[in-house]
Amino acid sequence: MRDVIIIGGGLAGLQAAVFTAKAGEETLLLDTEESLVLNTANIQNLIGFDSVSGQELLRSGKEKLREFNGEIKNEEVTALARTDSGLKVTTDTGDYEAEYIVLASAGIHDYAEDLVEFEEGVEGPYMMERHVKTDQANKAANRIYAAGLANTWEYQSSVAIGEGAKAAVNLLTDKYGEPYTDHDT
Ligand SMILES: Cc1cc2nc3c(=O)[nH]c(=O)nc-3n(C[C@H](O)[C@H](O)[C@H](O)COP(=O)(O)OP(=O)(O)OC[C@H]3O[C@@H](n4cnc5c(N)ncnc54)[C@H](O)[C@@H]3O)c2cc1C
């Protein structure tokens, strides 16, 4: 039983995973390595960078996650279900259990069909057909959070990264029963 499983290792999922792993939660990230950000080699709207490629953002995110003992597996999630003790994630390779889940798989969430509600996406190039419905704390259902293009149409890297952080902070707040803050010295 892991503490947290993050489904999707693009920008939102990686950022959420870095927060939960840094907090000391046993974190597993499951990803099929098809992040939309791989389409861009020249992101200029992120503070802290003159320009950065999607590939480099993902590489450094994975490195940071491993630094905090997060685990990454290249597996496709095919089902998500509740059990008596938590949530069971089924992949093309096996089953995993966790206390909390973050959905961060952009437009793909058929595996969560029975556990969360959806809202229609907006029209436009590259837009997702639908999004996971969440509250303002990025919570989709009991112990299930969603982040990035999984739950919003707002289509920029910085938004996905911020959404990932927000989902993780709210998940940790729920788990600890008090507002979670992450302060470095
Ligand atoms: C053509 C294009 C150009 C862009 N250019 C810019 C730009 O210049 N500047 C900018 O700020 N933003 C840009 N973006 C937007 C940016 O790519 C997105 O905002 C960002 O990738 C969203 O992050 P995310 O984590 O929500 O989704 P993604 O980064 O797409 O991550 C989703 C992850 O989930 C994984 N996944 C999906 N289904 C499953 C499953 N069943 N099991 C396991 N893993 C799964 C995928 O493999 C993927 O790695 C561009 C996007 C596109 C398409």
The ligand as an SDF file (V2000), in Angstrom:
LIG
                    3D

 53 58  0  0  0  0  0  0  0  0999 V2000
    1.5240   21.5260  -29.8080 C   0  0  0  0  0  0  0  0  0  0  0  0
    1.6220   22.0140  -28.3830 C   0  0  0  0  0  0  0  0  0  0  0  0
    2.4550   23.0930  -28.1010 C   0  0  0  0  0  0  0  0  0  0  0  0
    2.5230   23.5740  -26.7860 C   0  0  0  0  0  0  0  0  0  0  0  0
    3.3280   24.6530  -26.5350 N   0  0  0  0  0  0  0  0  0  0  0  0
    3.3430   25.2030  -25.2990 C   0  0  0  0  0  0  0  0  0  0  0  0
    4.1140   26.3680  -25.0590 C   0  0  0  0  0  0  0  0  0  0  0  0
    4.8080   26.8710  -25.9420 O   0  0  0  0  0  0  0  0  0  0  0  0
    4.0750   26.9240  -23.8110 N   0  0  0  0  0  0  0  0  0  0  0  0
    3.3310   26.3740  -22.7960 C   0  0  0  0  0  0  0  0  0  0  0  0
    3.3230   26.9160  -21.6980 O   0  0  0  0  0  0  0  0  0  0  0  0
    2.5970   25.2550  -23.0120 N   0  0  0  0  0  0  0  0  0  0  0  0
    2.5720   24.6690  -24.2350 C   0  0  0  0  0  0  0  0  0  0  0  0
    1.8080   23.5570  -24.4600 N   0  0  0  0  0  0  0  0  0  0  0  0
    0.9240   23.0670  -23.3770 C   0  0  0  0  0  0  0  0  0  0  0  0
    1.5760   22.0360  -22.4330 C   0  0  0  0  0  0  0  0  0  0  0  0
    2.0780   20.9750  -23.2080 O   0  0  0  0  0  0  0  0  0  0  0  0
    0.5080   21.5340  -21.4610 C   0  0  0  0  0  0  0  0  0  0  0  0
   -0.0240   22.6200  -20.7290 O   0  0  0  0  0  0  0  0  0  0  0  0
    1.0380   20.5320  -20.4390 C   0  0  0  0  0  0  0  0  0  0  0  0
    1.7300   19.4750  -21.0610 O   0  0  0  0  0  0  0  0  0  0  0  0
   -0.1190   19.9760  -19.6110 C   0  0  0  0  0  0  0  0  0  0  0  0
    0.4010   19.1700  -18.5840 O   0  0  0  0  0  0  0  0  0  0  0  0
   -0.4110   17.9080  -18.0300 P   0  0  0  0  0  0  0  0  0  0  0  0
    0.4420   17.3200  -16.9840 O   0  0  0  0  0  0  0  0  0  0  0  0
   -1.8010   18.2860  -17.7240 O   0  0  0  0  0  0  0  0  0  0  0  0
   -0.5240   16.9020  -19.2820 O   0  0  0  0  0  0  0  0  0  0  0  0
    0.7050   16.1300  -20.0660 P   0  0  0  0  0  0  0  0  0  0  0  0
    1.9310   16.9360  -19.8630 O   0  0  0  0  0  0  0  0  0  0  0  0
    0.2010   15.8680  -21.3850 O   0  0  0  0  0  0  0  0  0  0  0  0
    0.8460   14.8100  -19.1890 O   0  0  0  0  0  0  0  0  0  0  0  0
   -0.1010   13.7760  -19.2030 C   0  0  0  0  0  0  0  0  0  0  0  0
    0.6740   12.4750  -18.9950 C   0  0  0  0  0  0  0  0  0  0  0  0
   -0.2360   11.4100  -18.7020 O   0  0  0  0  0  0  0  0  0  0  0  0
    0.2210   10.2320  -19.3370 C   0  0  0  0  0  0  0  0  0  0  0  0
   -0.9070    9.3110  -19.4490 N   0  0  0  0  0  0  0  0  0  0  0  0
   -2.0450    9.4540  -20.1730 C   0  0  0  0  0  0  0  0  0  0  0  0
   -2.8690    8.4050  -19.9860 N   0  0  0  0  0  0  0  0  0  0  0  0
   -2.2370    7.5810  -19.1110 C   0  0  0  0  0  0  0  0  0  0  0  0
   -2.5720    6.3330  -18.5260 C   0  0  0  0  0  0  0  0  0  0  0  0
   -3.7410    5.7110  -18.7720 N   0  0  0  0  0  0  0  0  0  0  0  0
   -1.6850    5.7530  -17.6700 N   0  0  0  0  0  0  0  0  0  0  0  0
   -0.4950    6.3580  -17.3760 C   0  0  0  0  0  0  0  0  0  0  0  0
   -0.1320    7.5530  -17.9090 N   0  0  0  0  0  0  0  0  0  0  0  0
   -0.9970    8.1500  -18.7600 C   0  0  0  0  0  0  0  0  0  0  0  0
    0.7980   10.7290  -20.6680 C   0  0  0  0  0  0  0  0  0  0  0  0
    1.7100    9.8190  -21.2220 O   0  0  0  0  0  0  0  0  0  0  0  0
    1.4590   12.0360  -20.2350 C   0  0  0  0  0  0  0  0  0  0  0  0
    2.8230   11.8440  -19.8940 O   0  0  0  0  0  0  0  0  0  0  0  0
    1.7490   22.9870  -25.7550 C   0  0  0  0  0  0  0  0  0  0  0  0
    0.9480   21.8860  -26.0460 C   0  0  0  0  0  0  0  0  0  0  0  0
    0.8680   21.3980  -27.3420 C   0  0  0  0  0  0  0  0  0  0  0  0
   -0.0120   20.2150  -27.6150 C   0  0  0  0  0  0  0  0  0  0  0  0
  1  2  1  0
  2  3  1  0
  2 52  2  0
  3  4  2  0
  4  5  1  0
  4 50  1  0
  5  6  2  0
  6  7  1  0
  6 13  1  0
  7  8  2  0
  7  9  1  0
  9 10  1  0
 10 11  2  0
 10 12  1  0
 12 13  2  0
 13 14  1  0
 14 15  1  0
 14 50  1  0
 15 16  1  0
 16 17  1  0
 16 18  1  0
 18 19  1  0
 18 20  1  0
 20 21  1  0
 20 22  1  0
 22 23  1  0
 23 24  1  0
 24 25  2  0
 24 26  1  0
 24 27  1  0
 27 28  1  0
 28 29  2  0
 28 30  1  0
 28 31  1  0
 31 32  1  0
 32 33  1  0
 33 34  1  0
 33 48  1  0
 34 35  1  0
 35 36  1  0
 35 46  1  0
 36 37  1  0
 36 45  1  0
 37 38  2  0
 38 39  1  0
 39 40  1  0
 39 45  2  0
 40 41  1  0
 40 42  2  0
 42 43  1  0
 43 44  2  0
 44 45  1  0
 46 47  1  0
 46 48  1  0
 48 49  1  0
 50 51  2  0
 51 52  1  0
 52 53  1  0
M  END
$$$$
